[in-house]
Amino acid sequence: MKTIRFVFFLAVLVSYSANAYELATHGRLTNEAYKHSVLVKDPELLKQLGIKDKPNAFGESYYDVSGSEVRERQKNDFEESRDRMPREVNPLSLPGWLLRGAIREDDAYGEDNPQDDRDPANATLRRPLHHFFDPANNRPLTVTGIGLLDSDIHTAPAWGLGTTNANAFTQPNTPETGRRNHFTVFDAREAMYRALTGKNLAGDNVATTKEQRNRYWATAFRALGDVVHLIQDMGQPQHTRNDAHSGECSAALNAPAVAATSVPATLTEAVKTLQARRLA
C-alpha cells in the first residue's frame, strides 16, 4: 500500500511540475537550433568574425555588464551536470556558451541554481516570472500575489529585448534604464561589438587583451542563449496564458500545490531529465 501511495504521489508531482521545459530540455533544444543555424551552415562567418570554434573557444570567464559596472563571472559546473548539456557538446565551445545561457535563464532566488548574480538589485530576482506573454491581452504574468515576489514583472519580449513592457513593440531599440536582465539582445550586441573592436559604443577602450575580448565573446553567446530560452518558452501554451510557472515560484503563488512542489528539486528534475532524454 505504501508503494502504491508513493507511485500515485510521484505521478501527481510529475503532472504538476512538468508544466515548463526542464533545463536539460532547453539545453537540447538550443543545441539543435545551433546545429541548424548560420553559425554551422556558413563556415565563413566564424572566420570573418575571427572566431575559432574549438573545445575551449573563449576560456572559462565571461562578463556581467550593468551600465558602467562590469563584473567577471565564471562558468559553473551546474550548467554541465546532470545531463543538462548533451554529452556531444564541449562545455567551453561556442555552442557550450549558448547552452549555458539557455540553462541559466531559469535562474531564480531560492532555487537550486548557483546564486552568483552579484548585482544588489538582483538579490531576490526570479527570472522565470518574466518568461510569460499573453498576446491576446498584451500582458505579462499577472496571477494573484505575484507582486509579493516581484513588483516589476516584464513580458517575455520586453525581458529578452532589454526594454520596458510599453516599448517592446513600439520602441524595441530603446533600452530600459537600470534593467535587471543583463543578458538581453542589447547585451549580446554590445558584447559582440566589444569583442570585435575592444571598445564600447561610447568609444572607450574596454578590452585591450585577447583574454578580455574572448570574455566578451563568451558573454555575447551566453546572452544569445538566454534569449533563445525565451523564444522556446513562447512555444509552450502556459507561457502565453496567465499560468504560474512550475517550481518554487509557482509554489509561492499556488498554495494548494505547495505540498507537491516542496519535494526536493533533485527528484523532480531527475524525472524531467529522463523525459528530456526521450526528446534528444
Phi, psi and omega in degrees: 000319179298321179296317179298318180296320180294317179297318178297317179298317180296321179296318177296317180301312182294319182295328178280316189280344184277014182297327185248153175301136176279165186300321179296326178291316177301320180297317182288321176299318180293321179296320178294321178297317179300315183295339179255010184266172179295337178298333178257320184291330181242090183297339180287336183299311181297324177297317180295329179276351181078026182254133172250110180282101182228173184308322176237084189285320188229002184097196185249004184239156174213176183248144172247105187255129176224101184064234179271356181273124178239114181250130177277132177235157183252150171301152184233140181298340177307320185290338184256340188282162174054038175060027176293327173257139174301145184294341179286346184265125173287125186302335182253010177280175177303307178297332177300320178289325174300315181294326178302316179295316180298325180283317185278352178295341177270014179302142179207142175300131177090353178267185186270004176287160178302135178264067188245017173277110187269006176286119181305329180292343183252019185302326181237027183291133175242095186301322182301337179295343182257020184255021185239149174203117177265100185291335180292326182245003179050058183217156174275192175293126184228027181297155182303131176091356184294333179297340177286336180266326182201127183271357183222077182276130179261155166286159179300318178299317180293319180297316182288324179285326183095027180236188180270165178302320182293331185263354189304322182246353180254319178223065186295341180268014177260106182292147177285129179291130178065032183296146181274337177274115182260010181229068183246182174300318178301317183291322177296319180294315180294318180295321179295318179298318180293323179294323183281323188249339185080003182237160171270178184294341177277354179093005179278144175288119182236348179217095185261355180238161178299321181298318180293319179293325176296323178296325178289327173297315178301319179297317181300314182284327175298316180296320177298323178297321177299317181293320178300321177305315182294321177297320177298318180298328180290348176271005181246127188308315185292342177280348177250013175230180182271055181253131181294149180285148176288163180106193183298324179299315179295322181299323180290335182263341187234085187306317180299338183267359184302318182301324181283315186279352179277355174297141182313138183299335182299324181287311182297319182288327178298317179297316182289329177296321176297321177295320182296322181297331179291335179275340186288000000 
